[in-house]
């Protein structure tokens, strides 16, 4: 049954809670975070909860404006559908999701999977209309829909959608309000972070280019730090750093630890990956290398 579409309670002082649906991915979650600052600015005292995939919950918790992070594991569950543990976890997730009623559930995922989570939650669901959303089928599960220019940057789209749901107009620069934990095991000297890893090969930058850049930053007095997330990325980090004492391949870091590393760097250079967007959100001077798509559409 198609849900009722009505007018949102714009500006209502009775609206005291919101649930944000943006489970993934890393870069998209980063781009959605400024709505938390906006919501608290325009609706002081508002309780803001967030649904995030388990690899990214620690990142969302770095924003102290988020009261509660509800963990979902769709990526893992879909590979273990017949497992009893999967169904136990699904039940626990459902219990957390419906624990309280929200004045607004805002779907920023714009896909059917996010819309389903929003629909299962207790509260009216807000999302983009069919001309704005990534997957038009998702709108069947929204109660309130809004025209949001799809040509806008994701940061602006998210801010405008939340503003439409709560009856305000976002203004000024975005505030990400991320507070990384204290940094440990970082270079004592000034350093640059090289983010060479990405999920798609066409977004990679040639290793020879990284090595040339390493020599350049070493000449400027910076040590290069090359973090990694899996065996292939570790091997690439080692190859880029080979033959020089001006580069460090650290142990594998958690997402909050990487946020600390990025926030205290003198410079970050990265391909089109979530960590590059995180570095920019943290206010670190960042050079982003868009090798596969136009930077204007990134």
C-alpha positions in Angstrom: 0.0 0.0 0.0 1.4 3.4 -0.9 1.9 5.6 2.1 -0.1 8.8 2.5 1.7 12.0 1.3 0.9 15.0 3.3 2.4 18.3 4.4 5.3 18.1 6.9 4.8 19.9 10.2 7.2 22.7 9.2 8.5 24.8 12.1 6.6 22.9 14.7 8.1 23.3 18.1 6.7 19.8 18.9 9.4 18.2 16.7 12.0 17.0 19.1 13.6 14.0 17.4 14.9 12.9 14.0 16.3 9.7 12.6 18.8 10.0 9.8 19.1 7.1 7.3 22.5 7.1 5.6 24.1 3.7 6.1 26.9 4.0 3.6 29.3 4.7 2.0 32.2 6.5 3.8 32.4 9.5 1.6 28.6 9.9 1.4 28.2 9.7 5.2 30.9 12.4 5.5 28.9 14.6 3.0 25.7 14.1 5.0 27.1 15.0 8.4 26.6 18.8 8.1 22.9 18.3 8.6 23.5 17.4 12.2 24.9 20.9 12.8 22.1 22.5 10.8 19.4 20.6 12.8 20.9 21.6 16.2 21.3 25.2 15.0 17.7 25.6 13.8 16.1 23.2 16.3 18.0 23.5 19.6 17.5 20.4 21.8 16.6 18.2 18.9 17.6 14.5 19.5 19.4 13.2 16.3 19.9 9.5 15.8 21.6 7.9 12.8 21.5 4.5 11.1 24.9 3.4 9.7 26.5 0.3 8.4 28.8 -1.3 10.9 32.1 -0.3 9.3 31.1 3.4 9.6 29.4 3.6 13.0 32.6 4.7 14.7 32.9 7.6 12.3 29.4 8.9 12.9 30.1 8.7 16.7 32.9 11.2 16.2 30.1 13.8 15.7 28.9 14.6 19.2 25.7 16.0 17.9 24.5 12.5 17.2 22.8 11.0 20.2 22.6 7.4 19.2 24.0 5.4 16.3 22.0 2.3 15.2 24.1 -0.3 13.6 23.0 -2.2 10.5 25.0 -4.9 8.7 23.2 -5.3 5.3 26.5 -5.9 3.5 27.3 -8.8 5.7 23.8 -10.2 6.2 23.1 -10.6 2.5 26.0 -13.1 2.3 24.7 -15.1 5.3 20.9 -15.0 4.8 20.4 -18.6 6.0 22.5 -18.1 9.2 20.7 -18.1 12.5 23.1 -15.4 13.8 22.0 -13.2 10.9 18.4 -13.4 11.9 19.2 -12.8 15.5 21.1 -9.7 14.5 18.3 -8.6 12.3 15.8 -8.9 15.2 18.1 -6.9 17.4 18.4 -4.2 14.8 14.7 -4.1 14.3 14.3 -3.7 18.1 16.7 -0.8 18.2 15.1 0.8 15.2 11.6 0.9 16.7 12.6 1.7 20.2 11.1 5.1 20.0 9.0 7.2 17.7 10.6 10.0 15.7 9.0 13.2 14.5 10.9 12.8 11.2 12.8 10.0 9.6 15.0 11.5 6.8 16.2 9.1 4.1 19.5 10.4 2.6 20.4 7.1 1.0 17.9 7.6 -1.8 17.8 3.9 -2.6 15.3 1.2 -1.9 17.4 -0.4 0.9 17.5 2.9 2.8 13.8 3.6 2.2 12.9 0.2 3.6 14.9 0.9 6.8 13.2 4.3 7.0 9.8 2.7 6.5 10.4 0.2 9.2 11.2 3.0 11.7 8.5 4.7 13.7 7.8 8.1 12.2 6.9 9.9 9.0 9.5 9.4 6.3 10.9 12.3 4.3 12.9 11.9 1.0 13.5 13.3 -2.4 10.7 13.1 -5.0 10.8 10.8 -8.1 12.6 13.4 -10.2 15.3 13.9 -7.6 16.0 10.5 -6.0 18.6 7.9 -7.2 16.1 5.0 -7.2 12.5 6.2 -7.9 11.0 3.1 -6.4 12.2 4.3 -3.0 9.6 7.1 -3.1 6.8 4.6 -2.7 7.9 4.3 1.0 8.1 8.1 1.7 5.3 10.0 3.2 6.7 13.5 2.4 8.7 14.1 -0.8 10.6 17.2 -2.0 12.1 18.4 -5.2 15.9 18.5 -4.6 18.1 19.6 -7.6 20.0 16.4 -8.5 22.8 18.5 -10.0 23.8 19.9 -6.6 26.6 18.5 -4.6 25.6 15.8 -2.2 26.4 18.1 0.8 23.9 20.7 -0.5 21.3 18.0 -1.4 21.4 16.6 2.1 21.3 19.9 3.8 18.3 21.1 1.7 16.4 17.9 2.3 16.7 18.1 6.0 15.8 21.8 5.9 12.7 21.0 3.9 11.7 18.4 6.4 12.1 20.7 9.4 11.1 24.0 7.8 14.3 26.0 7.6 16.7 27.1 4.9 20.4 26.0 5.3 22.8 28.9 5.2 26.6 29.3 5.4 29.4 26.8 5.0 28.9 23.2 6.1 30.0 22.2 9.5 31.1 18.6 9.9 31.8 18.8 13.7 34.0 15.7 13.8 36.1 15.3 16.9 38.8 12.6 16.4 40.4 10.8 19.4 43.9 11.7 20.6 46.5 10.7 18.1 49.0 8.0 18.9 51.9 6.4 17.0 52.2 9.3 14.5 55.4 10.7 13.1 57.0 13.3 15.3 58.0 15.4 12.3 55.5 17.2 10.0 53.9 14.6 7.6 51.8 14.2 4.5 49.3 11.4 4.1 49.1 9.6 0.7 45.7 8.0 0.2 46.4 5.8 -2.8 43.7 3.1 -2.3 40.2 3.1 -3.8 37.5 0.5 -4.6 37.8 0.9 -8.4 40.9 0.4 -10.4 40.1 3.2 -12.8 40.4 5.6 -9.9 43.9 4.6 -9.1 46.9 6.9 -9.7 50.1 5.3 -11.1 52.6 4.2 -8.5 55.4 5.9 -10.3 53.5 9.2 -9.8 53.2 8.5 -6.1 56.9 7.8 -5.9 57.7 11.1 -7.7 55.3 13.0 -5.3 57.0 11.3 -2.4 60.4 12.7 -3.4 58.8 16.1 -3.8 57.3 16.2 -0.4 60.5 14.8 1.2 62.3 17.7 -0.4 59.9 20.0 1.4 60.7 18.4 4.7 57.6 16.2 5.0 57.5 12.5 5.8 54.9 10.5 3.8 52.5 8.2 5.6 50.8 5.5 3.5 47.9 3.9 5.3 46.2 0.8 4.0 43.1 -1.4 4.6 43.8 -4.8 3.0 46.6 -7.0 1.7 46.6 -5.5 -1.8 46.7 -1.9 -0.4 49.5 -2.9 2.1 51.6 -4.3 -0.8 51.0 -1.1 -2.8 52.0 1.1 0.1 55.2 -1.0 0.5 56.1 -0.6 -3.2 55.6 3.1 -3.2 57.7 3.5 0.0 60.4 1.2 -1.1 63.9 2.6 -1.2 63.3 5.7 0.9 63.5 6.6 4.5 61.1 9.5 4.1 58.0 7.2 4.0 56.2 5.2 6.7 53.8 2.3 6.2 51.9 2.2 9.5 50.0 -0.7 11.0 46.4 -1.0 10.0 44.3 1.7 11.7 40.7 2.0 12.7 38.6 4.6 11.2 38.7 6.9 14.2 42.5 6.5 14.3 42.7 7.4 10.6 40.6 10.5 11.3 43.2 11.5 13.9 46.0 10.9 11.5 44.4 12.9 8.8 43.4 15.8 11.1 46.9 16.4 12.2 48.6 16.1 8.8 50.3 19.0 7.1 48.9 17.8 3.8 46.7 15.0 2.4 46.9 13.8 -1.2 44.3 11.2 -2.2 42.4 9.6 -5.0 38.6 9.6 -5.1 37.9 7.7 -1.9 36.0 8.3 1.3 39.1 9.0 3.3 40.0 11.9 1.0 36.6 13.4 1.6 37.1 12.8 5.3 40.4 14.7 5.3 38.8 17.7 3.6 35.9 17.6 6.1 38.4 17.7 9.0 39.9 20.9 7.5 43.2 19.5 6.5 44.8 20.9 3.3 43.8 18.2 0.8 44.6 17.6 -2.9 42.0 15.2 -4.5 42.9 13.3 -7.6 39.9 12.5 -9.7 41.3 10.2 -12.4 38.0 8.6 -13.6 35.4 11.3 -13.4 35.1 15.1 -13.6 35.9 16.8 -10.3 32.7 18.9 -10.7 30.5 15.8 -10.5 32.5 14.1 -7.7 
